[in-house]
Amino acid sequence: MEVTPFSPKSHSHHHQSRSKSLPCKPHPLILQCNQHLGSLEASASDATSSSSSLFRQKLTGLQTLHDSIEKLVLLPHTQEVLVQERQEKWVDELLDGSLRLLDVCTAAKDALLHTKECARELQSIMRRKRGGEMEVAAEVRKFLASRKVVKKAIVKALENLQTTVKKAKFSPSNKDHRTTTLANLFKDVEVITLSILESLMNFISGSAQPKPSKWSLVSKLMNNKKVTSTQESDQNEFSNVDAALQSFVFHVTRKSDHINNLQNHLKDLESVIQDFVEGLETLFKRCIKIRVSLLNILNH
């Protein structure tokens, strides 16, 4: 039977030869990851505002992103690429990066828990000793000293981070489309996560003026994305408490007013710390799961 040009058979043959040259569509999960990345990058580059509620949103966004990455890592397609590339430098970088994320999460959480403990001590002394201003003043000084320790630890953690990131070079030698897509995605996820955690740590240290947000040094080092922006201090519960502590120490008169002011700020601070700690713990668990999956695939 001869085939007319319009018969289904010839049509399908024509369709097949054409579809070979069409680019393959990325997996829905990759599209999903890129979508989450896009909205996080937009919020990270808008460094004009930094407030605790904004950081809550960013932490939730990071959790969602890492959730999608976790699913992506478990796809047979991804595992195939990782197994093929397991000797490659970028795969080592991917593993190093997963450790970096865990380290920074831990450093941020430690800073929060340390601050929370001091805030609790101070609050309980203020409640117990309504009139014992000497004792309150001593505790306030202790809190100020501990905030200095926290700030130093944060500076050190961020310096360490920059040294390790400087060494990171994510470029697969295999230029195959699947490989480069995955490698670039993993790199972008690490960059945005570190970038947000870096600005969160600046926020915790109460620095109203972090160095003009280089949408973080991290992203600049890894991506050379130049984003210029001015950083204005919005509501920062950490710097509010720092200021209230300072004014308590330096104002000898009417301590009772300062005590009320300080108590209010400490209350706000405590709920913010609670939210941040929970957000970081969830993110940390996601990052652990991803790292374990990667190690299982590569050591299989």
PyMOL commands that set and color helices and strands:
alter all, ss='L'
color gray80, all
select helices_A, chain A and resi 8-21+28-45+52-73+76-84+89-128+133-167+177-204+217-223+237-250+255-298
alter helices_A, ss='H'
color red, helices_A
deselect
rebuild
show_as cartoon
